[in-house]
Amino acid sequence: MMKEKIINRVRESVPFLMLIALIILFALTTSGRFFTQYNLKMLLIQSSLYIVGGVGATFVMAHGNLDFSLGGIVALSAVIGCTVGMKYPILTLPVCLAVGIVCSLAVGAIHMYAKIPCFVVGFSFMFAGKGFAAAMTSASPRITPSSIGQLNTFGFYVAVAVVIVVIGYFILNYTKIGKFNKAIGSNVNAARLSGVPVNKYKFLAFLVTGITIGLTSFVNLVRSGGCTAQTGQSYETQILLALSLGGISLTGGSSVKIRSIVIGAILFMMLDNGLLLMGVDANWIDLIRGIIFILTVFISYDKKSVGFVA
């Protein structure tokens, strides 16, 4: 029992240790460029895009699913929200949220009621969303209204990320949505036998994801000044990588924590940023990122949770 507790503590400490290691590494190898005020601000701004969307994705992972629709929904929400916003700027955020919610609930509904694996439905929405966004922006990119662009400040990104993290932490740890989804992820049969309405709370998890993805698309519009065919590209895999780097088990359950996406998103962006400042060729960064991802999952993954017991 004591040995298992120690092992679990070591697993949980891996993201923190990696964060410290990267800070030391880049402090020694970037000639001070990593710790400039401008660079740290950019690092936090870029991290906020993954924190906001990752908080919602955490709830779907809590009940044991991987949602690969995120990038497609971000692209679709952004292009529709921006298109409407070019004529009615005040509607940009509501439209982004509405599209994000509708699409995410559709993913959940098809998964649960048509009995199709979540990742299959997610991939379908990913391709459909990105395809639609590319078609809409192929002739001319959509431009964010100037009134929306005025939000492009450091304080805006930090404030949005902090608010979403606080709300997400409360919902995950102190409401039935969070507690029941973690119970479903730990043991769906036990949760069902104990009276948990499984489909209802899985559906609510997709609702939370939809809200955060819609908000992410709006934040992306503020940040980029518009949307193009590249909007949302690889967002779903980057979120998954950030969550894994933060120590979240791919099997979901009680191990899911909001702090994981915060740490993971910062680690993810710090890795890219620091390697570029070190002069590493961009073509090698994906390889390095993949190796670190495998090592992190190998060290922090609880093999007993999926039956891999020696």
DRENTIFI-592484 format. One record per residue (C-alpha): residue number from 1; residue in one letter; chain; x, y, z. Coordinates in nm, 4 decimals. Layout:
% DRENTIFI-592484
> resi, resn, chain, c1, c2, c3
> NUM, a, A, X, Y, Z
...
% end
This chain:
% DRENTIFI-592484
> resi, resn, chain, c1, c2, c3
> 1, m, A, 0.0000, 0.0000, 0.0000
> 2, m, A, 0.2765, 0.2421, 0.0971
> 3, k, A, 0.4723, 0.1454, -0.2147
> 4, e, A, 0.1712, 0.2219, -0.4370
> 5, k, A, 0.1249, 0.5600, -0.2713
> 6, i, A, 0.4882, 0.6467, -0.3356
> 7, i, A, 0.4599, 0.5353, -0.6993
> 8, n, A, 0.1448, 0.7444, -0.7459
> 9, r, A, 0.3144, 1.0472, -0.5928
> 10, v, A, 0.6081, 1.0030, -0.8313
> 11, r, A, 0.3698, 0.9793, -1.1290
> 12, e, A, 0.1885, 1.2955, -1.0223
> 13, s, A, 0.5158, 1.4820, -0.9800
> 14, v, A, 0.6421, 1.4082, -1.3335
> 15, p, A, 0.4785, 1.7168, -1.4969
> 16, f, A, 0.6141, 1.9472, -1.2225
> 17, l, A, 0.9627, 1.7989, -1.2551
> 18, m, A, 0.9502, 1.8362, -1.6325
> 19, l, A, 0.8405, 2.1994, -1.5962
> 20, i, A, 1.1347, 2.2740, -1.3664
> 21, a, A, 1.3751, 2.0859, -1.5947
> 22, l, A, 1.2654, 2.2832, -1.9021
> 23, i, A, 1.2940, 2.6139, -1.7192
> 24, i, A, 1.6512, 2.5287, -1.6142
> 25, l, A, 1.7400, 2.3984, -1.9613
> 26, f, A, 1.6142, 2.7054, -2.1467
> 27, a, A, 1.7645, 2.9407, -1.8897
> 28, l, A, 2.1057, 2.7909, -1.9641
> 29, t, A, 2.0770, 2.7551, -2.3418
> 30, t, A, 1.8923, 3.0617, -2.4768
> 31, s, A, 2.1276, 3.3405, -2.3641
> 32, g, A, 1.8545, 3.5019, -2.1558
> 33, r, A, 1.6061, 3.5319, -2.4430
> 34, f, A, 1.3627, 3.2884, -2.2832
> 35, f, A, 1.3127, 3.5049, -1.9739
> 36, t, A, 1.2445, 3.8358, -2.1473
> 37, q, A, 0.9173, 4.0020, -2.0528
> 38, y, A, 0.7934, 3.9884, -2.4119
> 39, n, A, 0.8666, 3.6172, -2.4512
> 40, l, A, 0.7007, 3.5203, -2.1224
> 41, k, A, 0.3914, 3.7228, -2.2141
> 42, m, A, 0.3689, 3.5520, -2.5532
> 43, l, A, 0.4129, 3.2144, -2.3838
> 44, l, A, 0.1198, 3.2776, -2.1494
> 45, i, A, -0.1003, 3.4164, -2.4277
> 46, q, A, -0.0394, 3.1110, -2.6467
> 47, s, A, -0.0937, 2.8783, -2.3510
> 48, s, A, -0.4307, 3.0393, -2.2755
> 49, l, A, -0.5761, 2.9084, -2.6047
> 50, y, A, -0.5030, 2.5519, -2.4972
> 51, i, A, -0.6020, 2.6038, -2.1346
> 52, v, A, -0.9503, 2.7310, -2.2235
> 53, g, A, -1.0280, 2.4479, -2.4646
> 54, g, A, -0.8461, 2.1890, -2.2562
> 55, v, A, -1.0581, 2.2544, -1.9480
> 56, g, A, -1.3666, 2.1443, -2.1407
> 57, a, A, -1.1904, 1.8478, -2.3001
> 58, t, A, -1.0986, 1.7331, -1.9493
> 59, f, A, -1.4641, 1.6557, -1.8743
> 60, v, A, -1.4970, 1.4246, -2.1757
> 61, m, A, -1.1691, 1.2557, -2.0822
> 62, a, A, -1.3015, 1.2163, -1.7269
> 63, h, A, -1.5602, 0.9621, -1.8434
> 64, g, A, -1.3025, 0.7815, -2.0572
> 65, n, A, -1.3453, 0.9295, -2.4048
> 66, l, A, -1.1133, 1.1116, -2.6434
> 67, d, A, -1.2821, 1.3829, -2.8498
> 68, f, A, -1.0998, 1.4501, -3.1770
> 69, s, A, -1.3613, 1.6972, -3.3015
> 70, l, A, -1.2073, 1.9952, -3.1189
> 71, g, A, -1.0073, 2.1432, -3.4075
> 72, g, A, -1.2936, 2.1085, -3.6523
> 73, i, A, -1.5412, 2.2708, -3.4140
> 74, v, A, -1.2988, 2.5561, -3.3388
> 75, a, A, -1.2631, 2.6191, -3.7143
> 76, l, A, -1.6384, 2.5994, -3.7793
> 77, s, A, -1.7289, 2.8201, -3.4800
> 78, a, A, -1.4663, 3.0770, -3.5751
> 79, v, A, -1.5653, 3.1065, -3.9405
> 80, i, A, -1.9405, 3.1300, -3.8690
> 81, g, A, -1.8904, 3.3633, -3.5731
> 82, c, A, -1.6571, 3.5866, -3.7717
> 83, t, A, -1.8868, 3.5899, -4.0762
> 84, v, A, -2.1817, 3.7030, -3.8645
> 85, g, A, -1.9577, 3.9345, -3.6621
> 86, m, A, -1.8379, 4.1229, -3.9703
> 87, k, A, -2.1926, 4.2560, -4.0003
> 88, y, A, -2.3041, 4.2390, -3.6365
> 89, p, A, -1.9914, 4.2513, -3.4121
> 90, i, A, -2.1909, 4.2124, -3.0904
> 91, l, A, -2.3064, 3.8673, -3.2050
> 92, t, A, -1.9556, 3.7265, -3.2590
> 93, l, A, -1.9179, 3.5682, -2.9151
> 94, p, A, -2.2775, 3.4359, -2.8881
> 95, v, A, -2.2543, 3.2754, -3.2332
> 96, c, A, -1.9165, 3.1172, -3.1546
> 97, l, A, -2.0593, 2.9742, -2.8319
> 98, a, A, -2.3790, 2.8533, -3.0000
> 99, v, A, -2.1952, 2.6713, -3.2798
> 100, g, A, -1.9505, 2.5166, -3.0321
> 101, i, A, -2.2311, 2.3929, -2.8070
> 102, v, A, -2.4484, 2.2545, -3.0888
> 103, c, A, -2.1576, 2.0701, -3.2531
> 104, s, A, -2.0234, 1.9253, -2.9291
> 105, l, A, -2.3693, 1.8073, -2.8207
> 106, a, A, -2.4143, 1.6507, -3.1638
> 107, v, A, -2.0886, 1.4584, -3.1177
> 108, g, A, -2.2092, 1.3369, -2.7776
> 109, a, A, -2.5563, 1.2448, -2.8999
> 110, i, A, -2.4309, 1.0463, -3.1998
> 111, h, A, -2.1736, 0.8696, -2.9826
> 112, m, A, -2.4193, 0.7727, -2.7099
> 113, y, A, -2.7387, 0.7007, -2.8989
> 114, a, A, -2.6008, 0.5635, -3.2264
> 115, k, A, -2.3443, 0.3603, -3.0288
> 116, i, A, -2.0542, 0.4882, -3.2408
> 117, p, A, -1.7144, 0.5250, -3.0699
> 118, c, A, -1.6500, 0.8832, -2.9658
> 119, f, A, -1.3185, 0.9106, -3.1497
> 120, v, A, -1.4856, 0.8011, -3.4762
> 121, v, A, -1.7568, 1.0668, -3.4439
> 122, g, A, -1.4923, 1.3182, -3.3415
> 123, f, A, -1.2802, 1.2504, -3.6493
> 124, s, A, -1.5885, 1.2933, -3.8695
> 125, f, A, -1.6658, 1.6330, -3.7179
> 126, m, A, -1.2991, 1.7306, -3.7338
> 127, f, A, -1.2814, 1.6767, -4.1106
> 128, a, A, -1.6276, 1.8236, -4.1739
> 129, g, A, -1.5631, 2.1349, -3.9663
> 130, k, A, -1.2218, 2.2046, -4.1147
> 131, g, A, -1.3497, 2.1326, -4.4653
> 132, f, A, -1.6402, 2.3740, -4.4270
> 133, a, A, -1.4148, 2.6440, -4.2802
> 134, a, A, -1.1637, 2.5995, -4.5638
> 135, a, A, -1.4392, 2.6271, -4.8252
> 136, m, A, -1.5809, 2.9399, -4.6606
> 137, t, A, -1.2430, 3.1134, -4.6455
> 138, s, A, -1.0883, 2.9908, -4.9728
> 139, a, A, -1.1881, 3.3009, -5.1701
> 140, s, A, -1.1112, 3.5493, -4.8931
> 141, p, A, -1.0205, 3.5133, -4.5236
> 142, r, A, -1.2728, 3.6353, -4.2685
> 143, i, A, -1.1557, 3.9463, -4.0785
> 144, t, A, -1.2361, 4.0043, -3.7118
> 145, p, A, -1.4332, 4.3270, -3.6476
> 146, s, A, -1.2146, 4.6079, -3.5108
> 147, s, A, -1.4208, 4.6246, -3.1914
> 148, i, A, -1.3364, 4.2598, -3.1214
> 149, g, A, -0.9714, 4.3148, -3.2097
> 150, q, A, -0.9454, 4.5733, -2.9320
> 151, l, A, -0.9620, 4.2869, -2.6810
> 152, n, A, -0.6193, 4.1688, -2.8012
> 153, t, A, -0.4376, 4.2465, -2.4770
> 154, f, A, -0.2358, 4.0381, -2.2334
> 155, g, A, -0.4910, 4.1008, -1.9575
> 156, f, A, -0.7777, 3.9656, -2.1678
> 157, y, A, -0.6140, 3.6265, -2.2294
> 158, v, A, -0.5028, 3.5839, -1.8692
> 159, a, A, -0.8447, 3.6847, -1.7356
> 160, v, A, -1.0320, 3.4420, -1.9639
> 161, a, A, -0.7974, 3.1548, -1.8784
> 162, v, A, -0.8149, 3.2194, -1.5026
> 163, v, A, -1.1952, 3.2444, -1.5006
> 164, i, A, -1.2356, 2.9224, -1.7020
> 165, v, A, -0.9868, 2.7361, -1.4818
> 166, v, A, -1.1631, 2.8457, -1.1611
> 167, i, A, -1.5099, 2.7576, -1.2949
> 168, g, A, -1.3834, 2.4287, -1.4397
> 169, y, A, -1.2150, 2.3356, -1.1116
> 170, f, A, -1.5359, 2.4007, -0.9186
> 171, i, A, -1.7562, 2.2024, -1.1597
> 172, l, A, -1.5148, 1.9084, -1.1780
> 173, n, A, -1.4652, 1.8747, -0.8026
> 174, y, A, -1.7821, 2.0067, -0.6389
> 175, t, A, -2.0746, 1.9275, -0.8697
> 176, k, A, -2.2426, 1.6097, -0.9908
> 177, i, A, -2.1227, 1.6770, -1.3457
> 178, g, A, -1.7614, 1.6399, -1.2411
> 179, k, A, -1.8010, 1.3736, -0.9733
> 180, f, A, -2.0278, 1.1499, -1.1806
> 181, n, A, -1.8154, 1.1759, -1.4955
> 182, k, A, -1.5076, 1.0727, -1.2961
> 183, a, A, -1.7069, 0.7840, -1.1507
> 184, i, A, -1.8128, 0.6783, -1.5010
> 185, g, A, -1.4533, 0.6919, -1.6188
> 186, s, A, -1.3326, 0.4855, -1.3231
> 187, n, A, -1.5960, 0.2126, -1.3621
> 188, v, A, -1.9005, 0.2707, -1.5795
> 189, n, A, -2.0834, -0.0430, -1.4615
> 190, a, A, -2.0350, 0.0423, -1.0948
> 191, a, A, -2.1533, 0.3976, -1.1611
> 192, r, A, -2.4653, 0.2726, -1.3394
> 193, l, A, -2.5443, 0.0220, -1.0612
> 194, s, A, -2.5089, 0.2974, -0.8009
> 195, g, A, -2.7818, 0.4968, -0.9759
> 196, v, A, -2.5791, 0.7399, -1.1880
> 197, p, A, -2.7691, 0.8317, -1.5082
> 198, v, A, -2.4659, 0.7682, -1.7274
> 199, n, A, -2.5850, 0.9128, -2.0585
> 200, k, A, -2.7215, 1.2270, -1.8958
> 201, y, A, -2.3922, 1.3187, -1.7309
> 202, k, A, -2.1827, 1.2212, -2.0309
> 203, f, A, -2.4064, 1.4516, -2.2345
> 204, l, A, -2.3476, 1.7328, -1.9837
> 205, a, A, -1.9718, 1.6763, -2.0191
> 206, f, A, -2.0045, 1.7404, -2.3928
> 207, l, A, -2.2033, 2.0559, -2.3108
> 208, v, A, -1.9155, 2.1863, -2.0983
> 209, t, A, -1.6732, 2.1014, -2.3787
> 210, g, A, -1.8910, 2.2847, -2.6322
> 211, i, A, -1.8941, 2.6016, -2.4223
> 212, t, A, -1.5160, 2.6076, -2.3832
> 213, i, A, -1.4520, 2.5228, -2.7495
> 214, g, A, -1.6878, 2.8006, -2.8603
> 215, l, A, -1.5041, 3.0389, -2.6293
> 216, t, A, -1.1705, 2.9133, -2.7645
> 217, s, A, -1.2789, 2.9981, -3.1189
> 218, f, A, -1.3666, 3.3511, -3.0051
> 219, v, A, -1.0316, 3.3921, -2.8264
> 220, n, A, -0.8613, 3.2655, -3.1420
> 221, l, A, -1.0421, 3.5312, -3.3464
> 222, v, A, -0.9233, 3.8002, -3.1056
> 223, r, A, -0.5687, 3.6668, -3.1208
> 224, s, A, -0.5376, 3.6094, -3.4967
> 225, g, A, -0.7536, 3.8952, -3.6242
> 226, g, A, -0.9671, 3.6632, -3.8343
> 227, c, A, -0.9882, 3.3073, -3.9627
> 228, t, A, -0.8437, 3.1210, -4.2582
> 229, a, A, -0.8333, 2.7640, -4.3867
> 230, q, A, -0.5607, 2.6980, -4.1244
> 231, t, A, -0.7770, 2.7883, -3.8240
> 232, g, A, -0.8035, 2.4966, -3.5802
> 233, q, A, -0.5340, 2.2920, -3.7565
> 234, s, A, -0.3957, 2.0161, -3.5269
> 235, y, A, -0.5743, 2.1727, -3.2284
> 236, e, A, -0.7228, 1.8414, -3.1134
> 237, t, A, -0.3884, 1.6588, -3.1107
> 238, q, A, -0.2163, 1.9515, -2.9409
> 239, i, A, -0.4817, 1.9533, -2.6680
> 240, l, A, -0.4370, 1.5785, -2.6193
> 241, l, A, -0.0614, 1.6238, -2.5969
> 242, a, A, -0.0997, 1.9074, -2.3452
> 243, l, A, -0.3360, 1.6997, -2.1303
> 244, s, A, -0.0972, 1.4041, -2.1371
> 245, l, A, 0.2034, 1.6216, -2.0571
> 246, g, A, 0.0032, 1.7532, -1.7618
> 247, g, A, -0.0372, 1.3991, -1.6283
> 248, i, A, -0.3975, 1.3149, -1.7183
> 249, s, A, -0.4533, 0.9431, -1.7715
> 250, l, A, -0.5943, 0.8580, -2.1133
> 251, t, A, -0.8363, 0.6214, -1.9365
> 252, g, A, -1.0038, 0.9066, -1.7461
> 253, g, A, -1.1573, 0.8599, -1.4038
> 254, s, A, -1.0562, 1.0094, -1.0710
> 255, s, A, -0.7027, 1.0926, -1.1919
> 256, v, A, -0.8397, 1.3771, -1.4051
> 257, k, A, -0.7463, 1.7180, -1.2642
> 258, i, A, -0.7878, 2.0723, -1.3953
> 259, r, A, -0.4336, 2.1617, -1.2917
> 260, s, A, -0.3115, 1.9071, -1.5466
> 261, i, A, -0.4264, 2.1130, -1.8448
> 262, v, A, -0.2750, 2.4306, -1.6982
> 263, i, A, 0.0636, 2.2661, -1.6458
> 264, g, A, 0.0380, 2.0689, -1.9705
> 265, a, A, -0.0492, 2.3712, -2.1846
> 266, i, A, 0.2400, 2.5715, -2.0411
> 267, l, A, 0.4749, 2.2750, -2.0895
> 268, f, A, 0.3584, 2.2300, -2.4478
> 269, m, A, 0.4119, 2.5944, -2.5435
> 270, m, A, 0.7333, 2.6224, -2.3405
> 271, l, A, 0.8779, 2.3243, -2.5249
> 272, d, A, 0.8107, 2.4740, -2.8680
> 273, n, A, 0.9165, 2.8222, -2.7661
> 274, g, A, 1.2379, 2.7169, -2.5926
> 275, l, A, 1.3496, 2.4834, -2.8713
> 276, l, A, 1.3007, 2.7559, -3.1317
> 277, l, A, 1.5020, 2.9998, -2.9188
> 278, m, A, 1.7744, 2.7353, -2.8947
> 279, g, A, 1.7893, 2.7333, -3.2728
> 280, v, A, 1.6442, 2.3850, -3.3220
> 281, d, A, 1.5079, 2.3353, -3.6727
> 282, a, A, 1.1272, 2.3433, -3.6735
> 283, n, A, 1.1213, 2.0107, -3.8592
> 284, w, A, 1.2842, 1.8411, -3.5590
> 285, i, A, 1.0533, 1.9894, -3.2961
> 286, d, A, 0.7658, 1.7493, -3.3725
> 287, l, A, 1.0019, 1.4539, -3.3296
> 288, i, A, 1.1309, 1.5859, -2.9959
> 289, r, A, 0.7746, 1.6609, -2.8857
> 290, g, A, 0.6666, 1.3061, -2.9724
> 291, i, A, 0.9539, 1.1465, -2.7818
> 292, i, A, 0.8801, 1.3538, -2.4719
> 293, f, A, 0.5097, 1.2676, -2.5041
> 294, i, A, 0.5843, 0.8928, -2.5123
> 295, l, A, 0.8202, 0.9158, -2.2150
> 296, t, A, 0.5722, 1.1210, -2.0127
> 297, v, A, 0.2834, 0.8821, -2.0780
> 298, f, A, 0.5035, 0.5801, -2.0058
> 299, i, A, 0.6117, 0.7201, -1.6693
> 300, s, A, 0.2793, 0.8667, -1.5550
> 301, y, A, 0.0372, 0.6112, -1.7034
> 302, d, A, -0.1307, 0.3866, -1.4485
> 303, k, A, -0.1153, 0.0486, -1.6228
> 304, k, A, -0.3233, -0.1200, -1.3513
> 305, s, A, -0.6211, 0.0980, -1.4426
> 306, v, A, -0.6490, -0.0859, -1.7742
> 307, g, A, -0.5470, -0.4276, -1.6554
> 308, f, A, -0.1779, -0.4281, -1.7479
> 309, v, A, -0.0518, -0.5846, -1.4295
> 310, a, A, 0.2688, -0.7850, -1.4327
% end
